């Protein structure tokens, strides 16, 4: 109204009242028209915005791209910057407390450090990567292993032979893969403990990759697999405890004697946490190496920790001992999970076996794994495969704990296989083969 009063004063008094009123009507009409246009424009803008946000077919001017990160890439991709890899929660982790401290004694070589690997492309959780036979990205089973082993033999007949070391309690073959054709031999094994079956898929992937590189004459890292495997034979038992792995991955319904297993002591509440064989005996507490001194906090068949009524009562242990004695192995390694550490010596044999520490340091440097000090207490270290091998043959044997600790008893997410184990530990077998040539 103030604008109207100003205009009214500016008019000459001679202008009639009707003219003034007409002018006011015109001004008010123009103001209303402007407001109407503004409201309509706001409505149009809102409609366009809603259309842009609604799902649908993009307009020709839009580019159709997917800028989202892969959904199965986890925090495992991220290093901590201090030589310690994150665990499955993304937090920096240290090896599990075994009552021993990592080896920090002076060495002319630099201490092992874990260097983060470039993030691999995501791998489907149900199907193997194109062009490969071994699929480690699923819950690995004995049936899958046996099927893949036959395919590997057919694909690389010049480099791979299959055999059996014996049978398990439930009658499953203890698969033996002979990779290479050299006179020097090394013995590698995995999955003494059922829930640690990622060591089986790791060894199977190792066999495939090394055989493929040897067949093609291609290098792998700093190694020449064709040359190495022409001089060294890797004897691999990927799954020492197939019955236990079957229970972990297929449940109680897959077991032959369900009632017997159901009656055993459950140290942990889930069969996914099972470590023992199907008789409830911990196979890595069964070997005749100071077995009497090994502590047993269970005293009866259980999901873990029971050492049995005597050493070497279990068919899986008997088979491994017979295999180790059947050939002249330069060294051996037993693969477990979790911790990213290497046990390389115990008090009973440390002064009689030469070169073990240097081999362990080389592996630790390659994988970023910590070396554990000499195991001092027989009540803790006795009756393991590596301890028995050292005592029996006076040659190096290693317990290698693959994968980071995640502070649980659960098996790892197998879809993260590359991130958890392969990217760091992929050359350990070649290192051991190379070291066998020096002995």
C-alpha positions as CSV (number, residue, x, y, z in Angstrom):
1,X,0.0,0.0,0.0
2,X,3.0,2.3,0.6
3,X,3.8,2.2,-3.1
4,X,0.2,3.1,-4.0
5,X,0.3,6.1,-1.7
6,X,3.5,7.4,-3.3
7,X,2.1,7.1,-6.7
8,X,-1.1,8.8,-5.6
9,X,0.9,11.9,-4.4
10,X,2.9,12.1,-7.6
11,X,-0.2,12.5,-9.7
12,X,-1.5,16.0,-10.3
13,X,-4.6,16.9,-8.4
14,X,-6.2,17.5,-11.7
15,X,-6.2,13.8,-12.4
16,X,-9.5,12.4,-11.7
17,X,-10.2,9.8,-9.0
18,X,-11.3,7.3,-11.5
19,X,-8.0,7.4,-13.4
20,X,-6.2,6.8,-10.2
21,X,-8.3,3.8,-9.3
22,X,-7.8,2.3,-12.8
23,X,-4.0,2.6,-12.4
24,X,-4.2,0.8,-9.1
25,X,-6.2,-2.0,-10.6
26,X,-3.6,-2.4,-13.4
27,X,-0.7,-2.6,-10.9
28,X,-2.4,-5.1,-8.7
29,X,-3.2,-7.3,-11.7
30,X,0.4,-7.3,-12.8
31,X,1.6,-8.2,-9.3
32,X,-0.8,-11.2,-9.2
33,X,0.3,-12.4,-12.6
34,X,4.0,-12.3,-11.5
35,X,3.2,-14.3,-8.3
36,X,1.2,-16.9,-10.4
37,X,4.2,-17.4,-12.7
38,X,6.6,-17.8,-9.8
39,X,4.4,-20.4,-8.2
40,X,4.1,-22.3,-11.5
41,X,7.8,-22.2,-12.0
42,X,8.5,-23.6,-8.6
43,X,6.0,-26.4,-9.3
44,X,7.7,-27.2,-12.5
45,X,11.1,-27.3,-10.8
46,X,9.8,-29.7,-8.1
47,X,8.3,-32.0,-10.7
48,X,11.6,-32.2,-12.7
49,X,13.6,-32.9,-9.5
50,X,11.3,-35.7,-8.5
51,X,11.6,-37.2,-12.0
52,X,15.4,-37.0,-11.8
53,X,15.4,-38.9,-8.4
54,X,12.9,-41.6,-9.4
55,X,14.4,-44.8,-10.8
56,X,13.8,-45.4,-14.5
57,X,15.4,-45.3,-17.9
58,X,18.0,-42.6,-18.2
59,X,17.6,-39.9,-20.8
60,X,19.8,-39.9,-23.9
61,X,22.0,-37.2,-22.4
62,X,22.8,-39.2,-19.3
63,X,25.7,-41.6,-19.2
64,X,25.0,-45.0,-17.7
65,X,28.0,-45.8,-15.4
66,X,28.4,-47.7,-12.1
67,X,30.7,-45.8,-9.8
68,X,29.9,-47.8,-6.7
69,X,32.8,-49.8,-5.2
70,X,32.5,-53.6,-5.4
71,X,30.3,-54.8,-2.5
72,X,32.6,-57.7,-1.5
73,X,35.7,-55.6,-1.0
74,X,36.1,-55.4,2.7
75,X,38.2,-53.5,5.2
76,X,40.8,-56.2,4.7
77,X,42.0,-54.2,1.7
78,X,43.2,-51.4,4.0
79,X,46.7,-51.6,5.5
80,X,47.5,-49.9,8.9
81,X,50.7,-48.4,7.7
82,X,52.7,-49.9,10.6
83,X,53.5,-53.4,9.2
84,X,50.4,-54.9,10.9
85,X,47.6,-56.1,8.7
86,X,44.0,-55.4,9.8
87,X,41.8,-58.2,11.0
88,X,38.4,-59.0,9.6
89,X,36.9,-56.1,11.5
90,X,39.4,-53.7,10.0
91,X,41.3,-53.2,13.3
92,X,45.0,-53.8,13.5
93,X,45.7,-57.2,15.0
94,X,48.6,-59.1,16.6
95,X,49.2,-62.9,16.6
96,X,47.1,-64.9,19.1
97,X,48.6,-65.1,22.6
98,X,50.4,-68.5,22.7
99,X,52.4,-67.7,25.8
100,X,55.3,-66.7,23.7
101,X,56.6,-63.4,22.3
102,X,57.6,-62.9,18.7
103,X,61.3,-63.2,17.9
104,X,63.0,-59.8,18.2
105,X,66.6,-61.0,18.4
106,X,69.1,-59.1,16.3
107,X,69.5,-60.3,12.7
108,X,71.5,-59.1,9.8
109,X,68.3,-59.1,7.7
110,X,65.6,-56.5,8.2
111,X,62.7,-57.6,10.3
112,X,59.7,-58.9,8.4
113,X,57.2,-56.3,7.5
114,X,53.8,-56.8,5.9
115,X,53.4,-54.7,2.8
116,X,49.8,-54.2,1.7
117,X,49.0,-55.8,-1.7
118,X,47.0,-54.0,-4.3
119,X,43.3,-54.7,-3.8
120,X,42.4,-57.7,-6.1
121,X,39.4,-57.7,-8.3
122,X,36.3,-59.1,-6.5
123,X,35.8,-62.8,-7.0
124,X,32.4,-64.4,-7.1
125,X,31.6,-66.4,-4.0
126,X,30.0,-69.4,-5.8
127,X,31.9,-69.8,-9.1
128,X,35.7,-70.0,-9.6
129,X,37.5,-67.2,-11.5
130,X,37.4,-67.8,-15.3
131,X,40.1,-70.1,-16.5
132,X,40.8,-71.7,-13.1
133,X,40.1,-75.1,-11.6
134,X,40.5,-74.6,-7.9
135,X,37.8,-72.5,-6.2
136,X,38.9,-71.4,-2.8
137,X,36.1,-68.8,-2.4
138,X,33.6,-71.2,-0.8
139,X,33.5,-73.5,2.2
140,X,36.0,-76.0,1.0
141,X,35.1,-79.7,1.2
142,X,36.7,-83.1,0.7
143,X,34.4,-83.8,-2.3
144,X,35.3,-80.6,-4.0
145,X,39.0,-81.1,-3.3
146,X,39.0,-84.6,-4.8
147,X,37.1,-83.4,-7.9
148,X,39.5,-80.5,-8.4
149,X,42.6,-82.7,-7.9
150,X,41.5,-85.0,-10.7
151,X,41.0,-82.0,-13.0
152,X,44.4,-80.7,-12.1
153,X,46.0,-84.0,-12.9
154,X,44.3,-84.1,-16.3
155,X,45.2,-80.5,-17.0
156,X,48.9,-80.9,-16.0
157,X,49.8,-84.6,-16.4
158,X,53.5,-83.8,-16.8
159,X,53.6,-82.1,-13.4
160,X,51.0,-83.7,-11.2
161,X,50.4,-87.2,-9.9
162,X,47.7,-88.3,-7.3
163,X,47.9,-90.9,-4.6
164,X,46.5,-91.7,-1.2
165,X,48.3,-91.8,2.1
166,X,45.6,-93.8,3.8
167,X,42.0,-93.3,4.9
168,X,40.3,-91.4,7.6
169,X,38.0,-92.8,10.4
170,X,35.0,-92.6,8.0
171,X,36.9,-94.0,5.1
172,X,37.8,-90.9,3.1
173,X,41.1,-91.0,1.2
174,X,43.9,-88.8,2.5
175,X,44.7,-87.2,-0.9
176,X,48.4,-86.9,-1.8
177,X,49.4,-84.6,-4.7
178,X,52.9,-85.0,-6.1
179,X,53.8,-81.7,-7.8
180,X,57.1,-81.7,-9.7
181,X,59.6,-84.4,-10.9
182,X,62.7,-83.6,-9.0
183,X,64.9,-85.9,-6.7
184,X,64.7,-83.5,-3.8
185,X,61.4,-83.7,-1.9
186,X,59.5,-81.6,0.6
187,X,56.3,-82.5,2.5
188,X,53.5,-80.0,2.9
189,X,50.2,-80.6,4.7
190,X,47.1,-78.8,5.8
191,X,43.9,-79.0,7.9
192,X,45.1,-81.1,10.8
193,X,42.4,-79.0,12.5
194,X,39.0,-79.2,10.9
195,X,37.9,-75.5,11.2
196,X,41.2,-74.4,9.6
197,X,40.2,-75.8,6.2
198,X,41.4,-72.6,4.5
199,X,44.8,-74.2,4.7
200,X,43.5,-76.9,2.3
201,X,42.1,-74.5,-0.2
202,X,45.4,-72.6,0.1
203,X,47.5,-75.7,-0.7
204,X,45.2,-76.6,-3.6
205,X,45.5,-73.1,-5.1
206,X,49.3,-73.3,-4.7
207,X,49.4,-76.6,-6.6
208,X,47.3,-75.2,-9.4
209,X,49.3,-71.9,-9.8
210,X,52.7,-73.5,-9.6
211,X,51.7,-76.3,-12.1
212,X,50.3,-73.7,-14.5
213,X,53.4,-71.6,-14.4
214,X,55.7,-74.6,-14.8
215,X,53.7,-75.8,-17.8
216,X,53.8,-72.4,-19.5
217,X,57.4,-71.7,-18.5
218,X,56.4,-68.4,-16.9
219,X,57.9,-66.8,-13.8
220,X,56.1,-66.4,-10.6
221,X,57.4,-63.5,-8.5
222,X,61.2,-64.0,-8.4
223,X,61.0,-67.7,-9.1
224,X,61.1,-70.0,-12.1
225,X,58.6,-72.7,-11.2
226,X,59.5,-74.9,-14.2
227,X,63.2,-75.0,-13.2
228,X,62.4,-75.5,-9.5
229,X,59.8,-78.3,-10.1
230,X,62.1,-80.0,-12.4
231,X,64.5,-80.5,-9.5
232,X,62.2,-80.6,-6.5
233,X,59.0,-82.6,-5.9
234,X,56.4,-81.1,-3.6
235,X,54.4,-83.9,-1.8
236,X,51.2,-82.2,-0.6
237,X,48.5,-83.6,1.7
238,X,46.0,-80.7,1.5
239,X,43.5,-82.2,4.1
240,X,44.7,-84.4,6.9
241,X,41.4,-84.3,8.7
242,X,38.6,-84.7,6.0
243,X,36.0,-86.1,8.4
244,X,36.4,-83.1,10.7
245,X,36.2,-80.7,7.8
246,X,33.0,-82.5,6.6
247,X,31.4,-81.9,10.0
248,X,32.5,-78.2,10.1
249,X,31.1,-77.5,6.6
250,X,28.1,-79.9,6.3
251,X,26.9,-80.3,9.9
252,X,26.1,-83.2,12.2
253,X,23.6,-84.7,9.7
254,X,26.6,-85.5,7.4
255,X,28.4,-87.6,10.0
256,X,28.2,-91.5,10.0
257,X,27.8,-91.9,13.8
258,X,25.8,-88.8,14.8
259,X,25.0,-90.1,18.3
260,X,28.7,-90.6,19.1
261,X,29.7,-87.2,17.9
262,X,26.7,-85.5,19.7
263,X,27.8,-87.1,23.0
264,X,31.3,-85.6,22.8
265,X,32.4,-82.6,24.9
266,X,31.8,-79.3,23.0
267,X,34.6,-76.9,24.0
268,X,32.9,-74.4,21.8
269,X,29.1,-74.4,21.1
270,X,29.1,-74.8,17.3
271,X,30.2,-77.6,15.0
272,X,31.6,-74.8,12.9
273,X,34.3,-74.5,15.6
274,X,35.2,-78.2,15.6
275,X,39.0,-78.9,15.4
276,X,39.3,-82.7,16.2
277,X,38.9,-85.7,14.0
278,X,35.6,-87.5,14.0
279,X,36.7,-89.6,17.0
280,X,37.1,-86.4,19.0
281,X,40.9,-86.5,19.1
282,X,43.0,-83.5,18.3
283,X,45.3,-84.8,15.5
284,X,48.0,-82.2,16.2
285,X,48.3,-83.5,19.8
286,X,48.7,-87.1,18.7
287,X,52.2,-87.6,17.4
288,X,54.8,-89.5,19.4
289,X,57.0,-86.6,20.3
290,X,56.9,-86.1,24.1
291,X,53.2,-87.0,23.9
292,X,53.2,-88.0,27.6
293,X,54.2,-84.5,28.5
294,X,51.5,-82.8,26.5
295,X,48.8,-81.2,28.7
296,X,45.2,-82.4,28.2
297,X,42.6,-80.2,29.8
298,X,39.7,-82.2,28.5
299,X,40.5,-85.9,29.2
300,X,37.8,-87.4,26.9
301,X,36.7,-87.2,23.3
302,X,35.9,-83.5,22.5
303,X,35.6,-80.9,19.8
304,X,39.2,-79.9,20.5
305,X,42.2,-80.4,22.8
306,X,41.8,-84.1,23.6
307,X,45.2,-85.9,22.9
308,X,43.8,-89.4,23.0
309,X,44.5,-92.4,25.1
310,X,48.0,-92.9,23.6
311,X,50.0,-91.4,20.8
312,X,49.4,-92.3,17.2
313,X,46.1,-94.1,17.8
314,X,44.3,-92.2,15.0
315,X,44.4,-93.5,11.3
316,X,45.1,-90.0,10.0
317,X,48.2,-89.6,12.2
318,X,49.4,-93.1,11.3
319,X,49.0,-92.3,7.6
320,X,51.0,-89.1,7.9
321,X,53.8,-90.8,9.8
322,X,54.0,-93.6,7.3
323,X,54.1,-91.1,4.4
324,X,56.9,-89.0,6.1
325,X,58.9,-92.2,6.6
326,X,58.4,-93.5,3.1
327,X,60.6,-90.9,1.3
328,X,63.6,-88.8,2.0
329,X,62.1,-85.4,2.7
330,X,64.5,-82.5,3.1
331,X,62.0,-80.5,5.1
332,X,58.3,-80.2,5.9
333,X,55.6,-77.6,6.8
334,X,52.2,-77.9,8.4
335,X,49.8,-75.1,7.6
336,X,47.2,-73.9,10.1
337,X,45.2,-70.7,10.8
338,X,45.1,-68.1,12.3
339,X,47.9,-65.7,13.4
340,X,50.3,-64.9,10.5
341,X,53.2,-66.4,12.5
342,X,55.8,-69.1,12.0
343,X,56.9,-71.7,14.6
344,X,60.3,-72.9,13.5
345,X,62.0,-74.6,16.5
346,X,61.4,-76.2,19.9
347,X,63.8,-76.8,22.8
348,X,64.2,-80.5,22.1
349,X,65.8,-80.1,18.6
350,X,66.8,-76.4,18.2
351,X,70.5,-77.2,18.7
352,X,70.5,-80.2,16.4
353,X,68.9,-78.8,13.2
354,X,70.8,-76.3,11.2
355,X,69.4,-73.6,8.9
356,X,65.8,-73.6,10.2
357,X,65.9,-70.1,11.5
358,X,67.2,-68.7,8.2
359,X,64.5,-70.4,6.2
360,X,61.8,-69.1,8.6
361,X,63.2,-65.6,8.3
362,X,63.0,-65.8,4.5
363,X,59.4,-66.9,4.6
364,X,58.6,-64.3,7.2
365,X,60.1,-61.6,5.1
366,X,58.2,-62.7,2.0
367,X,54.8,-63.0,3.7
368,X,55.1,-60.4,6.4
369,X,54.7,-63.1,9.1
370,X,56.3,-62.9,12.5
371,X,58.7,-65.5,13.8
372,X,57.9,-67.1,17.1
373,X,60.8,-67.8,19.6
374,X,61.9,-71.3,20.3
375,X,59.1,-73.2,21.9
376,X,60.3,-74.0,25.5
377,X,57.6,-76.0,27.2
378,X,56.9,-79.6,26.1
379,X,53.5,-79.4,27.8
380,X,52.6,-76.7,25.2
381,X,54.5,-77.8,22.0
382,X,54.7,-81.6,22.3
383,X,53.0,-84.0,20.0
384,X,52.5,-81.7,17.0
385,X,53.4,-82.9,13.5
386,X,56.2,-80.4,13.1
387,X,57.7,-81.4,16.5
388,X,57.6,-85.1,15.6
389,X,59.2,-84.5,12.2
390,X,62.1,-82.6,13.7
391,X,62.6,-85.2,16.4
392,X,62.3,-88.1,13.9
393,X,64.4,-86.8,11.1
394,X,66.5,-84.0,12.6
395,X,65.4,-81.8,9.7
396,X,63.5,-78.5,9.5
397,X,59.8,-78.5,10.0
398,X,57.6,-75.5,10.3
399,X,54.1,-74.7,11.7
400,X,52.8,-71.8,9.6
401,X,49.7,-70.0,10.9
402,X,48.1,-68.5,7.8
403,X,45.6,-65.6,7.9
404,X,45.2,-62.7,10.4
405,X,43.7,-63.3,13.8
406,X,40.1,-62.1,14.1
407,X,39.6,-62.9,17.8
408,X,37.0,-65.5,17.1
409,X,36.9,-69.3,16.6
410,X,34.8,-68.9,13.4
411,X,36.4,-69.9,10.1
412,X,37.2,-66.9,7.9
413,X,34.9,-65.6,5.2
414,X,36.1,-67.7,2.3
415,X,35.2,-65.0,-0.2
416,X,38.1,-63.0,1.1
417,X,40.6,-65.8,0.4
418,X,42.9,-63.6,-1.7
419,X,43.0,-60.8,0.9
420,X,43.4,-63.1,3.9
421,X,46.0,-65.6,2.7
422,X,46.9,-65.8,-0.9
423,X,48.3,-62.3,-1.6
424,X,50.8,-62.6,1.2
425,X,51.6,-66.4,1.3
426,X,51.6,-67.3,-2.4
427,X,55.4,-67.9,-2.7
428,X,55.9,-69.9,0.5
429,X,55.9,-73.2,-1.3
430,X,58.5,-72.1,-3.8
431,X,60.7,-70.7,-1.0
432,X,60.6,-74.1,0.7
433,X,61.4,-75.9,-2.6
434,X,64.3,-73.6,-3.2
435,X,65.6,-74.2,0.3
436,X,65.5,-77.9,-0.2
437,X,68.0,-77.6,-3.0
438,X,70.5,-76.1,-0.5
439,X,70.4,-79.0,1.9
